[in-house]
Amino acid sequence: MRLDKWLWAARFFKTRTLAAKACELNRIQANGQSLRSSREVRVGDRLSIKNEGGVFQVDVLALSEIRGPAAVAQTLYRETDESRAARALLAEQRRAGLCFEPAPAARPSKRDRRLIHRFRGD
């Protein structure tokens, strides 16, 4: 099964196009290597998935050609305990940081947006 199809079926991305784009941008890795969207996914693979929800380390448990409900999609993979703990810590730090960071005075300029995108790796 294709990687982009599996990522879409497991509900990491809303569309297959977004899943394929993430592969192009090297946000999907297995064993430290970037993967192409056409790569075959097999049961037992360990994937590192970076999306707006954070960085997920998952083990592939099952394959599915169709996108089902979220409860079914969660049976396709198992997130590692380290990944879960790291995401919880990051969320806690993000919540703590928002309390003390003042709101910006105005919208970012074009130069500021470029710097922000470069920093985030977009």
VMD Tcl script that draws the C-alpha trace (Angstrom):
set ca {
  {0.00 0.00 0.00}
  {1.24 3.50 -0.84}
  {2.49 5.68 2.02}
  {0.31 8.68 1.15}
  {-2.82 6.49 1.08}
  {-2.00 5.00 4.47}
  {-1.33 8.43 6.03}
  {-4.68 9.64 4.68}
  {-6.54 6.53 5.87}
  {-4.92 6.79 9.33}
  {-6.13 10.42 9.50}
  {-2.76 12.10 9.91}
  {-3.66 14.35 6.94}
  {-7.02 15.51 5.59}
  {-6.22 14.73 1.96}
  {-3.85 12.49 0.04}
  {-2.42 15.59 -1.60}
  {-1.37 16.97 1.79}
  {0.14 13.60 2.70}
  {2.12 13.53 -0.57}
  {3.27 17.12 0.00}
  {4.52 16.19 3.50}
  {6.56 13.38 1.94}
  {8.07 15.82 -0.57}
  {9.02 18.17 2.27}
  {10.80 15.32 4.14}
  {8.34 15.35 7.04}
  {7.79 11.60 6.90}
  {10.73 9.37 7.84}
  {11.45 5.73 8.53}
  {14.71 4.73 10.19}
  {16.08 8.24 9.74}
  {15.49 8.29 5.98}
  {13.01 10.48 4.14}
  {10.31 8.62 2.27}
  {8.56 9.23 -1.01}
  {4.77 9.10 -1.19}
  {4.90 6.08 -3.51}
  {6.85 3.93 -1.03}
  {5.12 0.76 0.07}
  {4.10 0.67 3.74}
  {4.22 -2.68 5.53}
  {2.95 -3.85 8.87}
  {5.71 -3.39 11.44}
  {7.24 -0.24 9.93}
  {8.14 2.56 12.35}
  {7.36 5.99 10.95}
  {8.17 9.49 12.15}
  {5.40 11.84 11.06}
  {5.66 15.61 11.45}
  {2.42 17.56 11.00}
  {0.61 20.47 12.65}
  {-0.29 18.20 15.59}
  {3.37 17.61 16.43}
  {5.88 14.86 15.77}
  {4.47 11.34 15.96}
  {6.52 8.14 16.24}
  {4.19 5.32 15.22}
  {4.35 1.61 14.50}
  {2.17 0.42 11.62}
  {-0.24 -2.27 12.87}
  {-2.63 -2.65 9.91}
  {-3.27 -1.40 6.39}
  {-6.46 0.13 5.02}
  {-7.36 1.32 1.52}
  {-10.34 3.36 2.73}
  {-10.66 6.27 5.13}
  {-12.99 5.25 7.90}
  {-14.06 6.78 11.19}
  {-11.44 8.03 13.64}
  {-11.98 5.04 15.94}
  {-11.08 2.66 13.10}
  {-8.16 4.82 11.95}
  {-6.58 4.63 15.41}
  {-6.39 0.85 15.13}
  {-4.05 1.17 12.13}
  {-1.10 2.35 14.24}
  {0.30 2.50 17.75}
  {2.09 5.63 18.95}
  {5.21 5.02 21.02}
  {5.24 6.04 24.67}
  {8.22 8.36 24.10}
  {6.36 10.17 21.34}
  {3.25 10.58 23.48}
  {5.32 11.95 26.38}
  {7.26 14.35 24.13}
  {4.06 15.73 22.58}
  {2.48 16.19 26.04}
  {5.59 18.04 27.25}
  {5.59 20.26 24.17}
  {1.89 21.06 24.65}
  {2.53 21.95 28.29}
  {5.42 24.24 27.32}
  {3.30 25.85 24.62}
  {0.49 26.54 27.12}
  {2.93 28.00 29.64}
  {4.59 30.18 27.01}
  {1.33 31.66 25.76}
  {0.53 33.05 29.21}
  {3.69 35.17 29.33}
  {4.17 36.16 25.71}
  {2.59 39.52 24.78}
  {0.40 39.74 21.71}
  {2.06 41.30 18.64}
  {1.28 44.96 17.95}
  {0.52 44.39 14.26}
  {0.54 41.80 11.52}
  {3.97 40.57 10.43}
  {5.51 42.24 7.40}
  {6.49 40.30 4.31}
  {10.08 40.08 5.57}
  {8.87 38.88 8.98}
  {6.72 36.18 7.37}
  {9.71 34.94 5.38}
  {11.76 34.71 8.57}
  {8.94 32.89 10.34}
  {8.59 30.38 7.48}
  {12.36 29.83 7.38}
  {12.45 29.26 11.14}
  {9.51 26.80 11.09}
  {10.90 24.91 8.09}
  {7.85 25.45 5.85}
}
mol new
graphics top color blue
foreach p $ca { graphics top sphere $p radius 0.5 }
foreach p [lrange $ca 0 end-1] q [lrange $ca 1 end] { graphics top cylinder $p $q radius 0.2 }
display resetview
